[in-house]
Every structure is written in C-alpha cells, then in structure tokens.
Amino acid sequence: MKYLDEYRDANAVRGVLDEIRRAVTRPWVIMEVCGGQTHSIIRNGIDQLLPREIELVHGPGCPVCVTPLELIDKALAIAARSDVIFTSYGDMLRVPGSREDLFAVKSKGGDVRILYSPLDALKIARANPDKTVVFFAVGFETTAPANGMAVVQAARQGIENFAMLVSHVTVPPAMRAILGSPTNRVQGFLAAGHVNTVMGYTEYEPIAAQYEAPVVVTGFEPLDIANGILKVVRQLEAGRCEVENAYGRSVRREGNLAAQKVINEVFEPCDRAWRGIGVIPMSGYRLREQYAHYDAERRFPDVSAITAEESKLCISGLVLQGIKKPDECPAFGKLCTPQKPLGATMVSSEGACAAYYKYGRFTAE
C-alpha cells in the first residue's frame, strides 16, 4: 500500500475483522500502549466491531497523562517567575496542576509560549539574554532525540540561558510493571509504531518471552490496528509469545541508530514517577552529568520542595494500567469533563478519558 486512504478503507478493515472472528476461540485482553492508537480505536469504533471475546484496554502511552502532578506544579512555579520564559508543546498548557494550569499562569502575566520544536527555544534564548528560557521536555522515546539535540546545540553554541524541565519516560519498563502486577489483566500488547521507529523493538523481545505475552508493533490507522490485533490473537491462540512488526513501512528491528545515539549522549536512565501509577524503576531519562547545568530543577532548586496530592475521585491510574475503563469512573462526564478535568487523561489530546468523552462513550444509566 502507498496511500493513507488505503489504511482507512472500510472494506479492508472489515475483512481483517472477519479474520479475527475466525481466529478467536476464547477471551483475550489486549492493551494498546499508545494514546494515539486509543483515539483511533474509539473514533473508528474498532473495539465495538471486534468479536466479544476480544477486549481492548488502554495503556499508559500518553506522555501528558503520565506526567506527575508534582512536576506540573513545578512547571507552574517556574513559569510564574519574572526572569523566565517558559516554553512547551501546546497540549501541556491545559493540563491541570493542583490549582491551575499554564494558561492560567500566562493570563496572570507569565511569559508562557507554545513551540513546535525544542530548537525554537534556543532562538528565543538568543533573543532574550536577560531571561532563562525553559523548555518542558515531556514525552516517550519518540520526542527524546529532538529534545536531546536541543541540549547538544545549546552546549555547542554556548547558550547558557537555556534549561530543560525533563519528564521523559520509556515504554519497556512500564510494560514490565503492568505485566508483573498482581492485578494485571493484559495478555498481549499493541506497541506504538512511532516509539519503535526510534528505538526498534529488541527491548520488547525479552519482555514477551519472560511474561509470555505477544507484542505486535503497529501503526495508528484503522487497518494498522486491525492487523495488529489479528497478529496478537493468532499468537495467543497458538500459544506463541513473540514480537512481530506489523508496521514495516516505518519500523526496523534496530530502530533509528542516529536518534538513539543522541538520546544516549544526552540522557541516562533513571527512576521516574508516573501519574496515577507511582514510581517505576529505571523508566525515565534525566540529563547526564555533563549536561546537568541545563536541568531546570537544578537551575531553580527552590522547586524541589514542591509536593502534590492527586484527586481522590480520579481513577486515571487504574485506566492507565488497563484495570478500569474511563466510563467506569463515577466522575466521568459529570465532575470531570474536558472543560473542568480532574486528571490529565481527560485534558490530554491523547488521553483515554478524552477519547471516551469526545466520541460519546458514556455508560448507559
């Protein structure tokens, strides 16, 4: 196939769904890791078209959703400083902290700017030498190369009034945490094609073998997702637990080696807290010591004392682990809406709760 509309062909998707119906003989629970895949599934009703034996649950693959509330509050404190220009991708500006969001800080006079590339933050830093320009580096392995390159360029160009508030997380440790949990329901994974375009999928092979859970790398269009589900089901039915690549037009087993080189130069693994889940050992990136002077938390040490407490009504942690669905939350669509979200899974453009709300997935009363 050459064209995007071919991956959205309804007849082709129906054909794959028919193959799934013929292949399945018993119940299986499959998790799509990526929030982009979740939105595609809900928007196209793929989960409702599957045979009743197949249940899809939604994973922690929304980087905005898993950014800890405490770190959001640190971002708000830094952004409110008169000596700072705070920059971020647009989806972070509406993520609620304990009391407000970055839009609220901006409305009160904070210099908060939306960027499309972290390299743009360097241009702003050069133009504003009297201010520290902070970039909020949120994301999985997908965005780490560009963020890492911004740090490399800052060092090469001698830009000292630049800093990065890092909240990078990585997929394989999260998969291990889910599969190793006593409450785990997941039996197979759809892996996110954009992450694997960067990292390849060799890291997933020992996970599939250890936990006997097949992993299929796939894309984001309806046909991609249907084919990924079919491959997972065939493995489960046959008792196999391997990593398969159903996104060959973008992903190679070894990934993008140049991008990985940048990541490894700038970042090192560290323990990272995931919003609603808790600390997952060695599941994130932090700046290596040679670049640590670009770390915003070191640049503004007063934010280290900031702590935060999650909403007791929000069940986003259970949603992100595939234990609950968004519409099982008593606050969903009532006390929690995109206009007044309790948690990031409702406000993020990739959040599962936002997908359920946008496409009318309300539990009948």
N, C-alpha and C positions, 0 to 999 in steps of 0.2 A: 504494500500500500504506500501511496505517495502523499496523499492529501488528507487534511484534518477531517473533512466531512466524511471520509470513508470510515473513520474511527467512531463516527456518530450515527452510522447507518442503522436504523431501527431493525431492519430485516436481518442484518448480520448479527446484531445483538440477540435477537430472538432465537436465531439458530444456535448460538452458543448456550443460551439459557436452556434450550431443548436438550443439548448435550449434557448439561449439568443434571437435568431431571433424569436422564437415562443412567447417569453415572452414580447418583447418590442412592444409598440403601439404608442409611441410618443418620441420626442427628449429628451435626458438626457445628462447632463455634469457631468462626474465623474473624480475626481482627485486621482491619485496615489501619496501618500505623499513621498515615498522613491525614491531616485535616482537609487538605485539598481533595483527597480521594473521598473523604466523608461527604463533603458538599456535592461532589459529582454523583455519588451513590444516592443521596437523598433527593437531589434535584431531578434526577432521572428515574427515581423510583425503583432502582435496581433491587434493593432489599425486599421490596414488596412483590417483585416479579420472580424471585427465587423460589424454589420448592420449599415447603415449610420445614423440611429437615435442616436447612442451612440458615444459621443465624449469624448476622454480621454485627460485630461490636466495634466501638470506636476507640482508637488508641490515643497515646499522648503525643502525637505527631504534629501538634500545633504549637510552635515555639512561643507565641504570645501567651497561650493558655497556661503553659507550664512555668512561665517566669514568676518567681516568688513574689508575693505581695510585699515582702520586706524590701526587695530590690526595687520594686515600683516606687515605694516610699522614698528610697534613697535617691532615685532618679528625680522625684519631685523636689526633694530638698536641694539637690544640686542645681536643677533648672531654675529654682527661685532666686538663686544668687545673682546679685547685680554684676558680678565680674565674670559671668558665664554666658556663653551662647550654647544652648542645648539643642542637639540635632538628633533626628530619629526618622525611621520609616513611619509613614502615616498611620499604620494600624496600631502603633503603640500609644498614640495621643489620647485615645478614648478608653484605654484600659484603666479601670478604677484602682486607685490606691486605697488606703484606709479611709481617706476623707474626700479626696478629689482626684482629678486626672490631669494630664499635661495640658489639655486645652484650658482647664481652669487656671493653671499657673500662667499660661500665656495671656488669658483675659485679665489677669492681675498685673500685667506688665513684664512678666518673664520673657526673655528672648528665646522662644522655642520655635524651631524651624523644621519643616519636613524636607527630607532629602530622598533622592532616588539612588544615590550611591554614596558609600562612606568616603570616597575620594573627594566628593564635593565639600566635605567638612574641612579638608586641607585647604581648599581655595578660600573658604570663609576664614580660616585661621590666619592665612597670609594677609587677608584684607583687614583683619581686626587684631593687630598685635597686642592691644591692651586688654583683650579678653581671652579666657580659656575656652576653647571650643571642644565640647564633649559630645561624642557620638555614642548612642545607646546601641551596643552591639548584641542584638538578640537573634537567635536562630540556631538551627541544627548545622550539620556539616555543610549544608548547601551554601550558606552565606559566609562561612568562615574564611574561604580563600580571599574574597573581596575585602573583608574586614582586616584580615592579616596583611594584605597588600597595602592598605591604608597606613598601617603601623610601619611597615617597611619603608614606604615613601616618606612618611614623616621623619623617620630616622635619617634617611638619605639626604633629605632636603633641609635638615636641621630645624624643623618646625617644632618648637618646644611648647607652644601654647595650644597643644592638641592633647586630648585624653580620650580614653575609651572606657565606658562602663560596660563590662563584659558579662553577658549572661548566655554563653554558648552551652548547648547540651548536645549529647550524642545518642544515637539510636540504639546500638547494640546493648549497652548496659541497661537501658530501660526495658528492652525485650527480655533480658535475663531476669530483671526484677519482677516483671509480670509473670513469667513462666515459673519462677521459683516461689511465688507467693502461695500460701496455703489456701487462699481464696480464688486462685486462678481458674478461669473457665476456658481460656484460649487454647485451641488445638492446632491452629495454623495461622500464618501471617501473610498478608499482602504487604510487601515492603515498598517504600516510596522511591519511585524512579529517579527523582532529582537528587536525593541524597546519594543513591548508588551510582549516579553519573559521576559524582565527585569521588566517592570512596570505594567504588566497586562493591563486591559482595563476599569477599573472602572471610571477613569478620563474622558473617552470618553462618558460615558452614559448621563451625564447632557448636554454635547455639542449636542449630537444627538437629545435630547428632546427639548432643547431651540431653536435650529436653524432648526429643522425638517429636518435633513439631516442624512440619514443612514450611519453607519460606519461599514465596514467589515474588520476584521483583516485577513490578508492573507500573503502568502509567496512570493517566488521570481521565482519559476519555471513556465513555461507556463500554466500548468494545475492549479496550485495555483491561478494564476492571473485570468484565465478564470472563475474559480469557484467563485472567489471574485466578479468579475463583475456581474456574474449571480445573486448572492445573493443581490447585491446592486440594480440591475434592478428590481428584484422581489419585493423588499421593496418599491422602488419608484412607481412602477405600482400599488401596493396595498395601497399606502398612509401610509406606516409604516415608522417609523424613530427610529430604534433600533441599538444596537451594536451586531454584530454577530461575532463569532470566526470560521473562515474557516482555521485556522492553528493550529488545536488541537494537532498535533504531537509535538508542541513546546510551545504553549502559554496556560497559565491558567488565569482565570479571575483575581486572586490576584497577579499574576506575581511571580517573584523570591524575596521572602521576605528577604533573606540573602543579596542579592545585593542591595535592597532598603535600608537596614539598614546601609550599608557602605556609600551610597550616602547621606543619611540623617545625618550621623555623621560628614561627612567632608564638605558637601556643604549646602548652603542655597539659596533659590530663590532670583533672582534679575532681574531688568530691563536689557534687552540685545538688542543691535543693531544688526539687520540682514542686511547683504549686499544687497543693491538694494531695501530693503523694509523699513528700518528705525527701530526705537526703538519699541519693543513690550513689554509692561509692564509685569514684572514677568515671563519672558520667558527664563531665563537662570539660571545658577548656578554660584556662587562665593564661595570661601573658607570661612568657618566660622571663626569667630574672633580667636578662639583658634588655628587655623592653618594658620592665615593670614601672619605669618612671612615666609611662603613658597610661597607667592604670588609674582611672578616676577615683577609685576608692582609696588609693594611696595619696592621690593629689588632694583629696578632701577628706582627711581622716576623721573629721567630726561626724560623718555619716555612719561610721562603723557602729555607733551606739543605737542606731535606729532598729527597732523591732516592730513586728506587726502580728495581728491575730486575724485569722481567716473568719469569714462569716460562718456562723454555726448552721445557717439554713442551706448554704450552698453545698451540693454534693458533687462538685466538679471532679474531685479526686477519684470518686467511685466511677464517674463517667470515663475519665482518662485511663482507668485500669480495665475498662470493659466489664465492670461489675454491674453497673446500672446504665439505663438509657436516659437521655435528658428529660423526656416527658414523665419519668418516674419521680422527678424531684417535685416536692409539694409547692415550691416557689416558682416553678417554670411557668412562664406566661402570665403570672399574677404579680408576685413581689419581685420577680426577676424578668426583665424584658431588655431588648437592645437599648432602649432609651434610659432605663434605670437598671443596669446589670449588677447582680451581686458578685459575679465572678467573670474571669476572662473568657471562659468557654461560651459565654453569651455575647460578649462585646467583640471578640476577635472575628475577623472576616473568615477565618478557618475553623472557628470553634464549632463543636458538635451541637451545642445548645443553640447557637445562632442559626445553624442549618435547619434544625427541627422547627425553630420559630419561623424562619423565613418561608419555609415550604409547608407550613401548616400542619406539622406533625404533633397535634395535641391529642392526649389521651381522652377518649370519649368518657363523659361523666354519666 
